[in-house]
């Protein structure tokens, strides 16, 4: 994959406040990249800098291997704040206004309205849209110029569960069409369901970056029980990729080494004539991983 965004040693100071400190980041083509962190961690500052809204104090970044010129930024669609449209104009009329601003042909409107599932409501006034519909129209407006990259700041903020699910499905659908997506969010469960990669920021510093699958695989545990628990323990201990084990509520809980396969452990037990009556694979949620990363950063 080619690098879409390369950030090198990026910093931003507001007087004595260090909003961003020496950030390094790489986003590859096709990634759904999540920026995670508590309030004040530097997420929105980062997005503002790479969109040219805010100037960095030091460091550099490039888009598609090129300097961040106005021409290059035309390949990027973004929503940084709450969607703002003319309330008495319809959804389609609002997009016509944006087409005129972006110098995009009106023929681009119908495809994006269908993409965000608003084509049937295109003639309704914006003021009558639900919050989720307003957010979907904002995404449609960002997609009018067919950008290579879509940037979203808290795309599900304030939405109800149905609205969150709709935006999540839309983001995945857009990514599957070949777009790269960068989003900032505090809804960690949603990021876990949507993102392929993520970085955790705290007080302007990056404390973790990697793929979602790798981050969660590092914490895989297996909970097991059998009629003969002593035999289960003895056999499990002979599995070569066992990291640790302990008894919890009449069950054996084992942690596997990174990259170890649960099916191999099960096969090992069967070959030892161990019949299980319970087996559950537990993967740490991104939220728990996130909180542990923040706690480690305090040490």
C-alpha positions, -999 to +999 in steps of 0.1 A: +000+000+000+011+036-007+013+062+020-016+087+019-005+108+049+029+111+064+033+132+096+068+139+109+076+154+143+046+177+142+041+201+171+016+229+179+019+253+208-006+278+221+016+300+242+028+278+270+003+251+262+017+222+241-013+210+222+007+186+200+042+173+207+064+157+181+037+136+164+047+109+139+020+092+120+016+072+088-018+065+071-018+040+042-042+039+013-074+021+022-070+025+060-099+035+082-076+053+107-090+063+141-075+091+163-084+083+199-078+103+231-095+122+259-105+158+255-074+180+250-053+151+237-046+168+203-070+150+180-088+180+166-056+200+165-040+173+144-069+173+119-069+211+118-032+211+109-034+185+081-063+203+066-045+236+066-069+252+090-043+256+117-005+262+113+019+239+130+046+253+153+071+228+140+074+196+120+060+187+086+034+165+069+027+155+033-003+142+014+002+114-012+040+121-010+035+158-020+036+191-001+002+201+013-008+226-014-044+237-022-043+215-053-034+185-032-061+193-006-088+191-033-084+153-030-096+155+006-132+158+019-137+168+055-162+175+082-146+191+113-176+207+130-214+201+133-230+202+098-242+237+088-267+241+060-295+265+051-324+253+072-352+262+048-335+247+017-340+211+008-311+186+011-307+187-027-308+225-028-281+227-001-259+204-021-264+226-052-250+255-032-220+235-022-215+223-058-213+260-069-187+267-041-166+237-050-171+241-087-185+205-089-210+196-116-246+191-104-245+156-117-225+146-086-255+152-063-277+122-071-249+096-066-239+110-032-276+113-020-281+077-029-249+067-012-260+082+021-295+069+017-312+104+015-323+104-022-359+098-012-357+128+012-338+151-011-368+175-014-374+178+023-362+210+041-330+205+060-346+218+092-368+188+093-340+163+091-330+142+121-295+146+136-284+114+118-298+126+085-280+160+089-248+141+095-253+119+065-260+150+043-227+165+056-209+133+045-226+136+011-214+172+008-178+161+017-180+134-010-193+156-038-159+162-053-151+124-051-122+128-027-095+102-022-096+108+016-125+115+039-117+132+073-144+131+100-142+146+135-165+128+160-189+116+132-214+099+156-213+126+183-248+131+198-265+104+176-288+078+190-279+041+186-297+038+152-279+069+139-246+056+151-252+023+133-262+041+101-230+063+101-209+032+110-223+013+080-218+043+058-182+048+068-174+011+060-193+013+027-172+044+017-140+027+027-150-004+006-153+019-024-116+025-022-114+057-001-091+063+029-108+075+060-093+093+090-116+099+119-114+112+155-138+097+180-142+090+217-167+062+211-142+034+214-167+006+207-176+022+174-140+027+165-133-010+172-161-020+148-151+004+121-113+012+121-085-009+107-058+012+125-057+036+153-034+059+173-039+070+209-030+106+219-027+120+254-018+156+262-005+161+227+017+130+226+012+097+207+013+068+232+003+040+208-002+034+171-010+001+153-037-020+137-069-027+157-066-065+151-030-066+164-039-045+195-068-068+204-049-101+196-023-092+221-048-097+249-066-130+239-075-153+267-093-186+268-117-197+295-122-235+298-136-262+320-138-300+319-152-328+341-116-336+351-101-302+359-068-316+371-063-335+338-072-303+319-047-283+338-019-308+333-026-311+296-030-273+291+004-267+308+021-288+281+008-265+253+040-247+241+023-213+234+008-208+268+017-175+284-001-179+318-030-196+335-051-193+366-083-207+382-114-184+382-147-196+394-141-233+388-127-225+353-092-225+339-083-192+323-053-192+301-035-165+282-019-174+249+013-160+234+009-133+207-002-149+175-011-183+191-041-200+176-070-211+199-079-239+176-043-253+180-049-253+218-082-271+214-066-297+191-038-302+217-064-308+244-084-333+222-052-352+214-047-356+252-082-370+255-095-339+273-132-333+267-143-298+274-177-288+286-170-250+283-147-230+261-149-192+256-125-170+238-123-135+254-108-106+235-101-074+253-123-045+240-106-015+225-120+005+253-102-016+279-070-015+259-074+023+255-078+028+293-048+006+300-027+026+275-037+058+292-029+044+326+005+032+314+012+067+301+008+080+337+035+057+350 
